Amino acid sequence: MKARDLTDAEIRALGWEAVLDRLGADGALRFVIQTQRGHGDYSERRHIALGHLSVSELVTRMRATRRGAARRRPRR
């Protein structure tokens, strides 16, 4: 059986079987999630969410958020 003779659906089915066999169900799911194409315009969404923040301003905000989360965590 040659790949060129298979339909797209057959290729997907055989590919999925190969991934399942090699990685198991958990690994196959992780693989699919990592290889799915996103949708929309990431640059536009990022611009709407972050505006004109510089890298240093963004890092400062991230560090402040991390410090705040650490203070809210209960001690063990």
FENSUL-V337335 format. One record per helix or strand of 3 or more residues. SS is the DSSP state (h for helix, s for strand). FROM is the first residue (numbers start at 1). TO is the last residue. If there is no record, write none. Layout:
ss->(SS	SS)
from->(FROM	FROM)
to->(TO	TO)
This chain:
ss->(h	h	h	h)
from->(3	8	42	55)
to->(5	35	50	72)
